[in-house]
């Protein structure tokens, strides 16, 4: 793993585990879940550690899938520029990157 990938992984993990340092977005399907299920989804995303080659080929910890009460949920972290108009030129540099974590039902993908 390159130094940049390792730094991106660290930044993505910190953001995902705390929901701070970026923007967290949920889809309509997640918003429609009962509050206790939403909380279970958020907890599962924050504690996700099942990274492997198929779901994390670049070692950046930017995608995961969890199941809550039989409901499949995906989460994805994208790195945008600070103005949120384009992809970040250097996602390893938090000074020029805004991270966006999107949480969605698998069926919404």
N, C-alpha and C positions, 0 to 999 in steps of 0.2 A: 504494500500500500504506500502511495506517495505521501509526502508531508502534507500536501494540500488536501488529499482525501482524508487523511487522519484528522486534520483540523476541521474539515467540513463535518466529519462524523462527530467530533466533540461538540461542535456548535449545534448540530441537529439534535444530538442526545440531550444537551442542556435545555434547549428550547422545548423539545417534546416532553421531557420529564417535569418541567415547571410551568409550561404554557406562558413563559415570559421571554422577551427578546424577539418577538415577531407578532404575527396575527394568527389567531385561531379561527377558522371558519368551519361551520357545520352546514350540511345540506338540509333541505326541507325534510327529508326522511328521518334524519337524526333529530331534528327539532321536533318532529311529531311523536317521538318516543316518549313514554312516561318519564317524569323527572328521575325516578330511581334507576331506570335503565340508562338514561343519559349519563348519570353519575358513574354507573358501572362501565360504560363505554369509555368515558374520560379516564377512569382509573386504569383500565386495561391498556389504553394507548400510552399512558405515562409509564407504566411498568413493563411494557413490551420489551423482550430481550431475545426473541426467537429469530435472530438474523442468521441467514445462511446464504449460500451462493445463489440459489434461484431468486430469492427476494431482495438480495443486497449484493449484486455483482460487482459494484464499485467500492463497497465498504464504507458507504457514506450514511447509512442508517436513515434513508429518506422515504421508506415505504414499509408498511406492515399490514397484516390482516389478523383480526381477532374475531372470536365468536362469543357473543353474549346471549345467553338463554336461547341458543340455536339461531341467532341472527348474525350473519356475517357482516363485518364492518371493515372497511379499508381506511387507512390513513396515509397521507402523502405530504411530504415537505417539499416545497418549491422555493427557489431562491431568485428573488427579483432585485432590480436596482432600487435605490432608495426612493425613487419617484413612483415605483410600481408600474412602470410602463414597459419594461423589457426585462429579460433575464439578466441576472447579475453577471458582470464580467469576471468577477472573482468571488465565488461563494465562500471561500476560505477567509475573506476579509469582511468582518462585520460592519466596518465603517462604510462599506459601499453596498451592503446587502440587507434586504428586508426578507425575512423568512415567513412563509405562509404555510401553516399546517391545515390541511383540509381533511375533515373526517366525514365519511359518507357510508351509507349502506352499500353493500356490494352490488345489490340490484340497481343502484343508481349509476353505476359506472358505465 
